[in-house]
Amino acid sequence: MWAHDEWTEDDRLLAVAYRLHRDGLCPCGCGYPRSQAWSEDMDGWYEAREVTCYARAAREAWEHDRRDSKAELEPGTLLVIDDTRHTSR
Ligand SMILES: [Zn+2]
């Protein structure tokens, strides 16, 4: 990411637009705008369904393996889930 003094006017406008979008979302994690999700007109219109996120499944498998090993992570360690379709294993 660039330092803020290198941002163009378009970058600033996009950052403001993104923040407005993000701030308008319901904080519960449903992903819908609060103006929609909190409207009584929407009562009964949402339905839950199960989907599988295979990237999350890879993370959970890693976490399960980590739990068994009980080894500490180095400070600052991040878990990155790579899409390996186009890389050699
Ligand atoms: Zn919500």
PDB file of the backbone (N, CA, C, O) and the ligand in Angstrom, with CONECT records:
HET     ZN  A 101       1
ATOM      1  N   MET A   1       0.854  -1.199   0.000  1.00  0.00           N
ATOM      2  CA  MET A   1       0.000   0.000   0.000  1.00  0.00           C
ATOM      3  C   MET A   1       0.883   1.239   0.000  1.00  0.00           C
ATOM      4  O   MET A   1       1.921   1.284   0.661  1.00  0.00           O
ATOM      5  N   TRP A   2       0.450   2.239  -0.752  1.00  0.00           N
ATOM      6  CA  TRP A   2       1.214   3.478  -0.828  1.00  0.00           C
ATOM      7  C   TRP A   2       0.999   4.309   0.424  1.00  0.00           C
ATOM      8  O   TRP A   2       0.010   4.156   1.140  1.00  0.00           O
ATOM      9  N   ALA A   3       1.950   5.184   0.660  1.00  0.00           N
ATOM     10  CA  ALA A   3       1.756   6.168   1.725  1.00  0.00           C
ATOM     11  C   ALA A   3       0.638   7.109   1.283  1.00  0.00           C
ATOM     12  O   ALA A   3       0.419   7.297   0.086  1.00  0.00           O
ATOM     13  N   HIS A   4      -0.070   7.702   2.247  1.00  0.00           N
ATOM     14  CA  HIS A   4      -1.221   8.543   1.910  1.00  0.00           C
ATOM     15  C   HIS A   4      -0.850   9.725   1.022  1.00  0.00           C
ATOM     16  O   HIS A   4      -1.675  10.180   0.230  1.00  0.00           O
ATOM     17  N   ASP A   5       0.393  10.238   1.141  1.00  0.00           N
ATOM     18  CA  ASP A   5       0.746  11.401   0.309  1.00  0.00           C
ATOM     19  C   ASP A   5       0.919  11.020  -1.151  1.00  0.00           C
ATOM     20  O   ASP A   5       1.044  11.898  -2.005  1.00  0.00           O
ATOM     21  N   GLU A   6       0.928   9.722  -1.455  1.00  0.00           N
ATOM     22  CA  GLU A   6       1.026   9.286  -2.844  1.00  0.00           C
ATOM     23  C   GLU A   6      -0.346   8.933  -3.422  1.00  0.00           C
ATOM     24  O   GLU A   6      -0.447   8.569  -4.593  1.00  0.00           O
ATOM     25  N   TRP A   7      -1.392   9.037  -2.614  1.00  0.00           N
ATOM     26  CA  TRP A   7      -2.736   8.719  -3.099  1.00  0.00           C
ATOM     27  C   TRP A   7      -3.196   9.798  -4.065  1.00  0.00           C
ATOM     28  O   TRP A   7      -2.939  10.985  -3.864  1.00  0.00           O
ATOM     29  N   THR A   8      -3.876   9.369  -5.110  1.00  0.00           N
ATOM     30  CA  THR A   8      -4.490  10.317  -6.036  1.00  0.00           C
ATOM     31  C   THR A   8      -5.866  10.695  -5.489  1.00  0.00           C
ATOM     32  O   THR A   8      -6.349  10.113  -4.518  1.00  0.00           O
ATOM     33  N   GLU A   9      -6.480  11.678  -6.132  1.00  0.00           N
ATOM     34  CA  GLU A   9      -7.834  12.083  -5.723  1.00  0.00           C
ATOM     35  C   GLU A   9      -8.797  10.897  -5.899  1.00  0.00           C
ATOM     36  O   GLU A   9      -9.699  10.706  -5.084  1.00  0.00           O
ATOM     37  N   ASP A  10      -8.605  10.103  -6.964  1.00  0.00           N
ATOM     38  CA  ASP A  10      -9.449   8.914  -7.170  1.00  0.00           C
ATOM     39  C   ASP A  10      -9.280   7.915  -6.031  1.00  0.00           C
ATOM     40  O   ASP A  10     -10.256   7.329  -5.562  1.00  0.00           O
ATOM     41  N   ASP A  11      -8.030   7.723  -5.585  1.00  0.00           N
ATOM     42  CA  ASP A  11      -7.791   6.804  -4.466  1.00  0.00           C
ATOM     43  C   ASP A  11      -8.558   7.273  -3.232  1.00  0.00           C
ATOM     44  O   ASP A  11      -9.194   6.476  -2.541  1.00  0.00           O
ATOM     45  N   ARG A  12      -8.487   8.573  -2.966  1.00  0.00           N
ATOM     46  CA  ARG A  12      -9.175   9.098  -1.774  1.00  0.00           C
ATOM     47  C   ARG A  12     -10.691   8.922  -1.893  1.00  0.00           C
ATOM     48  O   ARG A  12     -11.360   8.547  -0.930  1.00  0.00           O
ATOM     49  N   LEU A  13     -11.217   9.197  -3.082  1.00  0.00           N
ATOM     50  CA  LEU A  13     -12.668   9.049  -3.283  1.00  0.00           C
ATOM     51  C   LEU A  13     -13.072   7.580  -3.128  1.00  0.00           C
ATOM     52  O   LEU A  13     -14.106   7.286  -2.529  1.00  0.00           O
ATOM     53  N   LEU A  14     -12.272   6.665  -3.658  1.00  0.00           N
ATOM     54  CA  LEU A  14     -12.589   5.238  -3.523  1.00  0.00           C
ATOM     55  C   LEU A  14     -12.507   4.799  -2.066  1.00  0.00           C
ATOM     56  O   LEU A  14     -13.313   3.987  -1.612  1.00  0.00           O
ATOM     57  N   ALA A  15     -11.527   5.339  -1.331  1.00  0.00           N
ATOM     58  CA  ALA A  15     -11.406   4.989   0.088  1.00  0.00           C
ATOM     59  C   ALA A  15     -12.612   5.484   0.869  1.00  0.00           C
ATOM     60  O   ALA A  15     -13.122   4.783   1.743  1.00  0.00           O
ATOM     61  N   VAL A  16     -13.071   6.697   0.554  1.00  0.00           N
ATOM     62  CA  VAL A  16     -14.257   7.246   1.227  1.00  0.00           C
ATOM     63  C   VAL A  16     -15.480   6.406   0.866  1.00  0.00           C
ATOM     64  O   VAL A  16     -16.290   6.086   1.736  1.00  0.00           O
ATOM     65  N   ALA A  17     -15.619   6.047  -0.407  1.00  0.00           N
ATOM     66  CA  ALA A  17     -16.765   5.240  -0.847  1.00  0.00           C
ATOM     67  C   ALA A  17     -16.749   3.878  -0.158  1.00  0.00           C
ATOM     68  O   ALA A  17     -17.792   3.385   0.271  1.00  0.00           O
ATOM     69  N   TYR A  18     -15.572   3.275  -0.053  1.00  0.00           N
ATOM     70  CA  TYR A  18     -15.461   1.973   0.597  1.00  0.00           C
ATOM     71  C   TYR A  18     -15.838   2.079   2.068  1.00  0.00           C
ATOM     72  O   TYR A  18     -16.531   1.218   2.609  1.00  0.00           O
ATOM     73  N   ARG A  19     -15.368   3.150   2.706  1.00  0.00           N
ATOM     74  CA  ARG A  19     -15.694   3.326   4.129  1.00  0.00           C
ATOM     75  C   ARG A  19     -17.194   3.522   4.326  1.00  0.00           C
ATOM     76  O   ARG A  19     -17.779   2.961   5.252  1.00  0.00           O
ATOM     77  N   LEU A  20     -17.814   4.316   3.458  1.00  0.00           N
ATOM     78  CA  LEU A  20     -19.267   4.525   3.555  1.00  0.00           C
ATOM     79  C   LEU A  20     -19.999   3.204   3.369  1.00  0.00           C
ATOM     80  O   LEU A  20     -20.951   2.907   4.091  1.00  0.00           O
ATOM     81  N   HIS A  21     -19.553   2.412   2.397  1.00  0.00           N
ATOM     82  CA  HIS A  21     -20.164   1.096   2.160  1.00  0.00           C
ATOM     83  C   HIS A  21     -20.007   0.215   3.398  1.00  0.00           C
ATOM     84  O   HIS A  21     -20.973  -0.372   3.884  1.00  0.00           O
ATOM     85  N   ARG A  22     -18.777   0.135   3.897  1.00  0.00           N
ATOM     86  CA  ARG A  22     -18.488  -0.725   5.049  1.00  0.00           C
ATOM     87  C   ARG A  22     -19.277  -0.279   6.282  1.00  0.00           C
ATOM     88  O   ARG A  22     -19.823  -1.109   7.010  1.00  0.00           O
ATOM     89  N   ASP A  23     -19.334   1.030   6.509  1.00  0.00           N
ATOM     90  CA  ASP A  23     -20.050   1.550   7.677  1.00  0.00           C
ATOM     91  C   ASP A  23     -21.552   1.301   7.579  1.00  0.00           C
ATOM     92  O   ASP A  23     -22.245   1.286   8.596  1.00  0.00           O
ATOM     93  N   GLY A  24     -22.061   1.103   6.355  1.00  0.00           N
ATOM     94  CA  GLY A  24     -23.490   0.877   6.176  1.00  0.00           C
ATOM     95  C   GLY A  24     -23.895  -0.576   6.356  1.00  0.00           C
ATOM     96  O   GLY A  24     -25.083  -0.896   6.386  1.00  0.00           O
ATOM     97  N   LEU A  25     -22.893  -1.467   6.479  1.00  0.00           N
ATOM     98  CA  LEU A  25     -23.215  -2.888   6.622  1.00  0.00           C
ATOM     99  C   LEU A  25     -23.621  -3.205   8.050  1.00  0.00           C
ATOM    100  O   LEU A  25     -23.150  -2.580   8.999  1.00  0.00           O
ATOM    101  N   CYS A  26     -24.496  -4.181   8.186  1.00  0.00           N
ATOM    102  CA  CYS A  26     -24.882  -4.669   9.509  1.00  0.00           C
ATOM    103  C   CYS A  26     -23.648  -5.264  10.188  1.00  0.00           C
ATOM    104  O   CYS A  26     -22.915  -6.035   9.568  1.00  0.00           O
ATOM    105  N   PRO A  27     -23.413  -4.915  11.450  1.00  0.00           N
ATOM    106  CA  PRO A  27     -22.216  -5.418  12.127  1.00  0.00           C
ATOM    107  C   PRO A  27     -22.290  -6.886  12.541  1.00  0.00           C
ATOM    108  O   PRO A  27     -21.320  -7.407  13.091  1.00  0.00           O
ATOM    109  N   CYS A  28     -23.411  -7.572  12.294  1.00  0.00           N
ATOM    110  CA  CYS A  28     -23.522  -8.965  12.760  1.00  0.00           C
ATOM    111  C   CYS A  28     -22.714  -9.923  11.903  1.00  0.00           C
ATOM    112  O   CYS A  28     -22.456 -11.052  12.320  1.00  0.00           O
ATOM    113  N   GLY A  29     -22.304  -9.487  10.693  1.00  0.00           N
ATOM    114  CA  GLY A  29     -21.552 -10.366   9.813  1.00  0.00           C
ATOM    115  C   GLY A  29     -22.402 -10.971   8.707  1.00  0.00           C
ATOM    116  O   GLY A  29     -21.902 -11.782   7.927  1.00  0.00           O
ATOM    117  N   CYS A  30     -23.689 -10.594   8.618  1.00  0.00           N
ATOM    118  CA  CYS A  30     -24.572 -11.157   7.599  1.00  0.00           C
ATOM    119  C   CYS A  30     -24.201 -10.674   6.198  1.00  0.00           C
ATOM    120  O   CYS A  30     -24.523 -11.333   5.210  1.00  0.00           O
ATOM    121  N   GLY A  31     -23.526  -9.528   6.109  1.00  0.00           N
ATOM    122  CA  GLY A  31     -23.090  -9.013   4.823  1.00  0.00           C
ATOM    123  C   GLY A  31     -24.085  -8.093   4.142  1.00  0.00           C
ATOM    124  O   GLY A  31     -23.791  -7.567   3.069  1.00  0.00           O
ATOM    125  N   TYR A  32     -25.254  -7.884   4.731  1.00  0.00           N
ATOM    126  CA  TYR A  32     -26.273  -7.022   4.138  1.00  0.00           C
ATOM    127  C   TYR A  32     -26.196  -5.622   4.726  1.00  0.00           C
ATOM    128  O   TYR A  32     -25.783  -5.438   5.870  1.00  0.00           O
ATOM    129  N   PRO A  33     -26.610  -4.615   3.910  1.00  0.00           N
ATOM    130  CA  PRO A  33     -26.674  -3.257   4.449  1.00  0.00           C
ATOM    131  C   PRO A  33     -27.670  -3.216   5.603  1.00  0.00           C
ATOM    132  O   PRO A  33     -28.725  -3.849   5.554  1.00  0.00           O
ATOM    133  N   ARG A  34     -27.317  -2.458   6.645  1.00  0.00           N
ATOM    134  CA  ARG A  34     -28.236  -2.412   7.795  1.00  0.00           C
ATOM    135  C   ARG A  34     -29.586  -1.795   7.406  1.00  0.00           C
ATOM    136  O   ARG A  34     -30.612  -2.130   7.998  1.00  0.00           O
ATOM    137  N   SER A  35     -29.590  -0.890   6.406  1.00  0.00           N
ATOM    138  CA  SER A  35     -30.859  -0.283   5.979  1.00  0.00           C
ATOM    139  C   SER A  35     -31.816  -1.340   5.443  1.00  0.00           C
ATOM    140  O   SER A  35     -33.035  -1.189   5.531  1.00  0.00           O
ATOM    141  N   GLN A  36     -31.251  -2.417   4.881  1.00  0.00           N
ATOM    142  CA  GLN A  36     -32.071  -3.506   4.359  1.00  0.00           C
ATOM    143  C   GLN A  36     -32.325  -4.559   5.435  1.00  0.00           C
ATOM    144  O   GLN A  36     -33.465  -4.962   5.665  1.00  0.00           O
ATOM    145  N   ALA A  37     -31.245  -5.003   6.096  1.00  0.00           N
ATOM    146  CA  ALA A  37     -31.352  -6.124   7.036  1.00  0.00           C
ATOM    147  C   ALA A  37     -32.175  -5.773   8.268  1.00  0.00           C
ATOM    148  O   ALA A  37     -32.782  -6.647   8.887  1.00  0.00           O
ATOM    149  N   TRP A  38     -32.192  -4.480   8.623  1.00  0.00           N
ATOM    150  CA  TRP A  38     -32.909  -4.073   9.823  1.00  0.00           C
ATOM    151  C   TRP A  38     -34.315  -3.566   9.514  1.00  0.00           C
ATOM    152  O   TRP A  38     -35.034  -3.142  10.419  1.00  0.00           O
ATOM    153  N   SER A  39     -34.707  -3.605   8.248  1.00  0.00           N
ATOM    154  CA  SER A  39     -36.029  -3.113   7.859  1.00  0.00           C
ATOM    155  C   SER A  39     -37.097  -4.160   8.163  1.00  0.00           C
ATOM    156  O   SER A  39     -36.945  -5.330   7.810  1.00  0.00           O
ATOM    157  N   GLU A  40     -38.159  -3.743   8.809  1.00  0.00           N
ATOM    158  CA  GLU A  40     -39.250  -4.676   9.108  1.00  0.00           C
ATOM    159  C   GLU A  40     -39.879  -5.222   7.827  1.00  0.00           C
ATOM    160  O   GLU A  40     -40.502  -6.284   7.842  1.00  0.00           O
ATOM    161  N   ASP A  41     -39.716  -4.491   6.714  1.00  0.00           N
ATOM    162  CA  ASP A  41     -40.230  -4.979   5.432  1.00  0.00           C
ATOM    163  C   ASP A  41     -39.525  -6.264   4.992  1.00  0.00           C
ATOM    164  O   ASP A  41     -40.055  -7.013   4.170  1.00  0.00           O
ATOM    165  N   MET A  42     -38.334  -6.519   5.537  1.00  0.00           N
ATOM    166  CA  MET A  42     -37.555  -7.701   5.144  1.00  0.00           C
ATOM    167  C   MET A  42     -37.843  -8.904   6.026  1.00  0.00           C
ATOM    168  O   MET A  42     -37.316  -9.990   5.785  1.00  0.00           O
ATOM    169  N   ASP A  43     -38.673  -8.723   7.046  1.00  0.00           N
ATOM    170  CA  ASP A  43     -38.984  -9.835   7.946  1.00  0.00           C
ATOM    171  C   ASP A  43     -39.612 -10.970   7.156  1.00  0.00           C
ATOM    172  O   ASP A  43     -40.653 -10.786   6.524  1.00  0.00           O
ATOM    173  N   GLY A  44     -38.991 -12.140   7.186  1.00  0.00           N
ATOM    174  CA  GLY A  44     -39.505 -13.309   6.479  1.00  0.00           C
ATOM    175  C   GLY A  44     -38.930 -13.505   5.094  1.00  0.00           C
ATOM    176  O   GLY A  44     -39.195 -14.529   4.464  1.00  0.00           O
ATOM    177  N   TRP A  45     -38.131 -12.532   4.586  1.00  0.00           N
ATOM    178  CA  TRP A  45     -37.600 -12.637   3.230  1.00  0.00           C
ATOM    179  C   TRP A  45     -36.213 -13.269   3.170  1.00  0.00           C
ATOM    180  O   TRP A  45     -35.766 -13.643   2.086  1.00  0.00           O
ATOM    181  N   TYR A  46     -35.533 -13.397   4.280  1.00  0.00           N
ATOM    182  CA  TYR A  46     -34.210 -14.026   4.270  1.00  0.00           C
ATOM    183  C   TYR A  46     -34.351 -15.506   4.576  1.00  0.00           C
ATOM    184  O   TYR A  46     -35.166 -15.913   5.405  1.00  0.00           O
ATOM    185  N   GLU A  47     -33.556 -16.289   3.905  1.00  0.00           N
ATOM    186  CA  GLU A  47     -33.502 -17.719   4.180  1.00  0.00           C
ATOM    187  C   GLU A  47     -32.049 -18.130   4.350  1.00  0.00           C
ATOM    188  O   GLU A  47     -31.177 -17.641   3.633  1.00  0.00           O
ATOM    189  N   ALA A  48     -31.785 -19.017   5.285  1.00  0.00           N
ATOM    190  CA  ALA A  48     -30.429 -19.528   5.510  1.00  0.00           C
ATOM    191  C   ALA A  48     -30.207 -20.755   4.645  1.00  0.00           C
ATOM    192  O   ALA A  48     -31.113 -21.566   4.455  1.00  0.00           O
ATOM    193  N   ARG A  49     -29.002 -20.885   4.125  1.00  0.00           N
ATOM    194  CA  ARG A  49     -28.626 -22.099   3.390  1.00  0.00           C
ATOM    195  C   ARG A  49     -27.155 -22.358   3.655  1.00  0.00           C
ATOM    196  O   ARG A  49     -26.384 -21.442   3.941  1.00  0.00           O
ATOM    197  N   GLU A  50     -26.792 -23.601   3.557  1.00  0.00           N
ATOM    198  CA  GLU A  50     -25.402 -23.980   3.810  1.00  0.00           C
ATOM    199  C   GLU A  50     -24.620 -23.980   2.510  1.00  0.00           C
ATOM    200  O   GLU A  50     -25.094 -24.484   1.492  1.00  0.00           O
ATOM    201  N   VAL A  51     -23.432 -23.420   2.546  1.00  0.00           N
ATOM    202  CA  VAL A  51     -22.480 -23.510   1.449  1.00  0.00           C
ATOM    203  C   VAL A  51     -21.137 -23.901   2.070  1.00  0.00           C
ATOM    204  O   VAL A  51     -20.917 -23.699   3.264  1.00  0.00           O
ATOM    205  N   THR A  52     -20.258 -24.450   1.268  1.00  0.00           N
ATOM    206  CA  THR A  52     -18.934 -24.826   1.759  1.00  0.00           C
ATOM    207  C   THR A  52     -17.898 -23.879   1.186  1.00  0.00           C
ATOM    208  O   THR A  52     -17.800 -23.709  -0.029  1.00  0.00           O
ATOM    209  N   CYS A  53     -17.133 -23.270   2.063  1.00  0.00           N
ATOM    210  CA  CYS A  53     -15.978 -22.465   1.658  1.00  0.00           C
ATOM    211  C   CYS A  53     -14.753 -23.367   1.815  1.00  0.00           C
ATOM    212  O   CYS A  53     -14.352 -23.687   2.935  1.00  0.00           O
ATOM    213  N   TYR A  54     -14.162 -23.775   0.693  1.00  0.00           N
ATOM    214  CA  TYR A  54     -13.034 -24.697   0.758  1.00  0.00           C
ATOM    215  C   TYR A  54     -11.764 -24.023   1.250  1.00  0.00           C
ATOM    216  O   TYR A  54     -10.869 -24.689   1.771  1.00  0.00           O
ATOM    217  N   ALA A  55     -11.678 -22.718   1.090  1.00  0.00           N
ATOM    218  CA  ALA A  55     -10.540 -21.996   1.670  1.00  0.00           C
ATOM    219  C   ALA A  55     -10.645 -22.030   3.200  1.00  0.00           C
ATOM    220  O   ALA A  55      -9.645 -22.236   3.888  1.00  0.00           O
ATOM    221  N   ARG A  56     -11.850 -21.828   3.726  1.00  0.00           N
ATOM    222  CA  ARG A  56     -12.052 -21.904   5.176  1.00  0.00           C
ATOM    223  C   ARG A  56     -11.818 -23.332   5.677  1.00  0.00           C
ATOM    224  O   ARG A  56     -11.273 -23.536   6.762  1.00  0.00           O
ATOM    225  N   ALA A  57     -12.239 -24.322   4.869  1.00  0.00           N
ATOM    226  CA  ALA A  57     -12.020 -25.715   5.246  1.00  0.00           C
ATOM    227  C   ALA A  57     -10.523 -25.998   5.376  1.00  0.00           C
ATOM    228  O   ALA A  57     -10.107 -26.729   6.274  1.00  0.00           O
ATOM    229  N   ALA A  58      -9.699 -25.415   4.472  1.00  0.00           N
ATOM    230  CA  ALA A  58      -8.244 -25.591   4.563  1.00  0.00           C
ATOM    231  C   ALA A  58      -7.719 -24.956   5.848  1.00  0.00           C
ATOM    232  O   ALA A  58      -6.853 -25.522   6.514  1.00  0.00           O
ATOM    233  N   ARG A  59      -8.248 -23.771   6.197  1.00  0.00           N
ATOM    234  CA  ARG A  59      -7.843 -23.089   7.430  1.00  0.00           C
ATOM    235  C   ARG A  59      -8.208 -23.940   8.647  1.00  0.00           C
ATOM    236  O   ARG A  59      -7.394 -24.116   9.554  1.00  0.00           O
ATOM    237  N   GLU A  60      -9.431 -24.465   8.662  1.00  0.00           N
ATOM    238  CA  GLU A  60      -9.871 -25.259   9.809  1.00  0.00           C
ATOM    239  C   GLU A  60      -9.064 -26.553   9.943  1.00  0.00           C
ATOM    240  O   GLU A  60      -8.781 -26.999  11.055  1.00  0.00           O
ATOM    241  N   ALA A  61      -8.693 -27.157   8.797  1.00  0.00           N
ATOM    242  CA  ALA A  61      -7.860 -28.363   8.844  1.00  0.00           C
ATOM    243  C   ALA A  61      -6.490 -28.026   9.429  1.00  0.00           C
ATOM    244  O   ALA A  61      -5.937 -28.787  10.223  1.00  0.00           O
ATOM    245  N   TRP A  62      -5.952 -26.873   9.025  1.00  0.00           N
ATOM    246  CA  TRP A  62      -4.664 -26.431   9.563  1.00  0.00           C
ATOM    247  C   TRP A  62      -4.776 -26.191  11.073  1.00  0.00           C
ATOM    248  O   TRP A  62      -3.906 -26.603  11.841  1.00  0.00           O
ATOM    249  N   GLU A  63      -5.867 -25.514  11.490  1.00  0.00           N
ATOM    250  CA  GLU A  63      -6.058 -25.230  12.912  1.00  0.00           C
ATOM    251  C   GLU A  63      -6.211 -26.522  13.716  1.00  0.00           C
ATOM    252  O   GLU A  63      -5.721 -26.629  14.840  1.00  0.00           O
ATOM    253  N   HIS A  64      -6.894 -27.493  13.126  1.00  0.00           N
ATOM    254  CA  HIS A  64      -7.058 -28.782  13.800  1.00  0.00           C
ATOM    255  C   HIS A  64      -5.703 -29.460  13.998  1.00  0.00           C
ATOM    256  O   HIS A  64      -5.417 -29.999  15.067  1.00  0.00           O
ATOM    257  N   ASP A  65      -4.863 -29.425  12.940  1.00  0.00           N
ATOM    258  CA  ASP A  65      -3.522 -30.015  13.039  1.00  0.00           C
ATOM    259  C   ASP A  65      -2.671 -29.271  14.062  1.00  0.00           C
ATOM    260  O   ASP A  65      -1.903 -29.879  14.807  1.00  0.00           O
ATOM    261  N   ARG A  66      -2.818 -27.928  14.088  1.00  0.00           N
ATOM    262  CA  ARG A  66      -2.055 -27.108  15.040  1.00  0.00           C
ATOM    263  C   ARG A  66      -2.452 -27.457  16.477  1.00  0.00           C
ATOM    264  O   ARG A  66      -1.599 -27.535  17.361  1.00  0.00           O
ATOM    265  N   ARG A  67      -3.735 -27.664  16.699  1.00  0.00           N
ATOM    266  CA  ARG A  67      -4.241 -27.963  18.037  1.00  0.00           C
ATOM    267  C   ARG A  67      -3.584 -29.252  18.557  1.00  0.00           C
ATOM    268  O   ARG A  67      -3.231 -29.362  19.731  1.00  0.00           O
ATOM    269  N   ASP A  68      -3.435 -30.207  17.652  1.00  0.00           N
ATOM    270  CA  ASP A  68      -2.825 -31.476  18.049  1.00  0.00           C
ATOM    271  C   ASP A  68      -1.342 -31.327  18.355  1.00  0.00           C
ATOM    272  O   ASP A  68      -0.818 -32.006  19.238  1.00  0.00           O
ATOM    273  N   SER A  69      -0.656 -30.432  17.623  1.00  0.00           N
ATOM    274  CA  SER A  69       0.800 -30.324  17.805  1.00  0.00           C
ATOM    275  C   SER A  69       1.160 -29.514  19.048  1.00  0.00           C
ATOM    276  O   SER A  69       2.215 -29.742  19.639  1.00  0.00           O
ATOM    277  N   LYS A  70       0.302 -28.567  19.459  1.00  0.00           N
ATOM    278  CA  LYS A  70       0.494 -27.713  20.631  1.00  0.00           C
ATOM    279  C   LYS A  70       1.769 -26.871  20.551  1.00  0.00           C
ATOM    280  O   LYS A  70       2.213 -26.342  21.571  1.00  0.00           O
ATOM    281  N   ALA A  71       2.356 -26.737  19.387  1.00  0.00           N
ATOM    282  CA  ALA A  71       3.552 -25.905  19.237  1.00  0.00           C
ATOM    283  C   ALA A  71       3.136 -24.438  19.130  1.00  0.00           C
ATOM    284  O   ALA A  71       2.114 -24.127  18.518  1.00  0.00           O
ATOM    285  N   GLU A  72       3.927 -23.532  19.725  1.00  0.00           N
ATOM    286  CA  GLU A  72       3.637 -22.103  19.667  1.00  0.00           C
ATOM    287  C   GLU A  72       4.036 -21.548  18.298  1.00  0.00           C
ATOM    288  O   GLU A  72       5.015 -21.987  17.695  1.00  0.00           O
ATOM    289  N   LEU A  73       3.248 -20.567  17.819  1.00  0.00           N
ATOM    290  CA  LEU A  73       3.612 -19.872  16.582  1.00  0.00           C
ATOM    291  C   LEU A  73       4.582 -18.752  16.912  1.00  0.00           C
ATOM    292  O   LEU A  73       4.557 -18.195  18.010  1.00  0.00           O
ATOM    293  N   GLU A  74       5.434 -18.427  15.952  1.00  0.00           N
ATOM    294  CA  GLU A  74       6.306 -17.268  16.105  1.00  0.00           C
ATOM    295  C   GLU A  74       5.449 -16.014  16.176  1.00  0.00           C
ATOM    296  O   GLU A  74       4.421 -15.940  15.503  1.00  0.00           O
ATOM    297  N   PRO A  75       5.850 -15.013  16.985  1.00  0.00           N
ATOM    298  CA  PRO A  75       5.088 -13.762  17.034  1.00  0.00           C
ATOM    299  C   PRO A  75       4.958 -13.163  15.633  1.00  0.00           C
ATOM    300  O   PRO A  75       5.931 -13.127  14.880  1.00  0.00           O
ATOM    301  N   GLY A  76       3.786 -12.705  15.291  1.00  0.00           N
ATOM    302  CA  GLY A  76       3.554 -12.078  13.990  1.00  0.00           C
ATOM    303  C   GLY A  76       3.207 -13.058  12.887  1.00  0.00           C
ATOM    304  O   GLY A  76       3.037 -12.649  11.738  1.00  0.00           O
ATOM    305  N   THR A  77       3.099 -14.323  13.198  1.00  0.00           N
ATOM    306  CA  THR A  77       2.776 -15.318  12.174  1.00  0.00           C
ATOM    307  C   THR A  77       1.345 -15.127  11.672  1.00  0.00           C
ATOM    308  O   THR A  77       0.410 -14.998  12.462  1.00  0.00           O
ATOM    309  N   LEU A  78       1.191 -15.112  10.353  1.00  0.00           N
ATOM    310  CA  LEU A  78      -0.125 -15.052   9.721  1.00  0.00           C
ATOM    311  C   LEU A  78      -0.348 -16.348   8.956  1.00  0.00           C
ATOM    312  O   LEU A  78       0.597 -16.928   8.422  1.00  0.00           O
ATOM    313  N   LEU A  79      -1.576 -16.795   8.903  1.00  0.00           N
ATOM    314  CA  LEU A  79      -1.914 -17.948   8.087  1.00  0.00           C
ATOM    315  C   LEU A  79      -2.409 -17.444   6.739  1.00  0.00           C
ATOM    316  O   LEU A  79      -3.345 -16.647   6.679  1.00  0.00           O
ATOM    317  N   VAL A  80      -1.792 -17.901   5.664  1.00  0.00           N
ATOM    318  CA  VAL A  80      -2.175 -17.510   4.310  1.00  0.00           C
ATOM    319  C   VAL A  80      -2.692 -18.763   3.609  1.00  0.00           C
ATOM    320  O   VAL A  80      -2.031 -19.801   3.613  1.00  0.00           O
ATOM    321  N   ILE A  81      -3.877 -18.660   3.007  1.00  0.00           N
ATOM    322  CA  ILE A  81      -4.451 -19.776   2.264  1.00  0.00           C
ATOM    323  C   ILE A  81      -4.192 -19.520   0.782  1.00  0.00           C
ATOM    324  O   ILE A  81      -4.774 -18.604   0.201  1.00  0.00           O
ATOM    325  N   ASP A  82      -3.334 -20.314   0.175  1.00  0.00           N
ATOM    326  CA  ASP A  82      -2.991 -20.143  -1.233  1.00  0.00           C
ATOM    327  C   ASP A  82      -3.887 -21.004  -2.111  1.00  0.00           C
ATOM    328  O   ASP A  82      -4.266 -22.114  -1.739  1.00  0.00           O
ATOM    329  N   ASP A  83      -4.218 -20.471  -3.289  1.00  0.00           N
ATOM    330  CA  ASP A  83      -4.891 -21.235  -4.346  1.00  0.00           C
ATOM    331  C   ASP A  83      -3.778 -21.883  -5.162  1.00  0.00           C
ATOM    332  O   ASP A  83      -3.059 -21.192  -5.883  1.00  0.00           O
ATOM    333  N   THR A  84      -3.629 -23.193  -5.058  1.00  0.00           N
ATOM    334  CA  THR A  84      -2.480 -23.873  -5.678  1.00  0.00           C
ATOM    335  C   THR A  84      -2.786 -24.451  -7.066  1.00  0.00           C
ATOM    336  O   THR A  84      -1.997 -25.232  -7.598  1.00  0.00           O
ATOM    337  N   ARG A  85      -3.918 -24.075  -7.647  1.00  0.00           N
ATOM    338  CA  ARG A  85      -4.268 -24.651  -8.939  1.00  0.00           C
ATOM    339  C   ARG A  85      -3.228 -24.372 -10.010  1.00  0.00           C
ATOM    340  O   ARG A  85      -3.009 -25.203 -10.891  1.00  0.00           O
ATOM    341  N   HIS A  86      -2.579 -23.204  -9.946  1.00  0.00           N
ATOM    342  CA  HIS A  86      -1.664 -22.815 -11.018  1.00  0.00           C
ATOM    343  C   HIS A  86      -0.215 -22.816 -10.564  1.00  0.00           C
ATOM    344  O   HIS A  86       0.644 -22.220 -11.213  1.00  0.00           O
ATOM    345  N   THR A  87       0.058 -23.486  -9.450  1.00  0.00           N
ATOM    346  CA  THR A  87       1.443 -23.602  -8.996  1.00  0.00           C
ATOM    347  C   THR A  87       1.757 -25.081  -8.845  1.00  0.00           C
ATOM    348  O   THR A  87       0.864 -25.890  -8.593  1.00  0.00           O
ATOM    349  N   SER A  88       3.019 -25.430  -8.998  1.00  0.00           N
ATOM    350  CA  SER A  88       3.402 -26.829  -8.806  1.00  0.00           C
ATOM    351  C   SER A  88       3.490 -27.096  -7.314  1.00  0.00           C
ATOM    352  O   SER A  88       3.962 -26.254  -6.550  1.00  0.00           O
ATOM    353  N   ARG A  89       3.041 -28.252  -6.910  1.00  0.00           N
ATOM    354  CA  ARG A  89       3.061 -28.588  -5.478  1.00  0.00           C
ATOM    355  C   ARG A  89       4.391 -29.183  -5.068  1.00  0.00           C
ATOM    356  O   ARG A  89       4.582 -29.522  -3.900  1.00  0.00           O
TER     357      ARG A  89
HETATM  358 ZN    ZN A 101     -26.842  -8.579  10.051  1.00  0.00          ZN2+
END
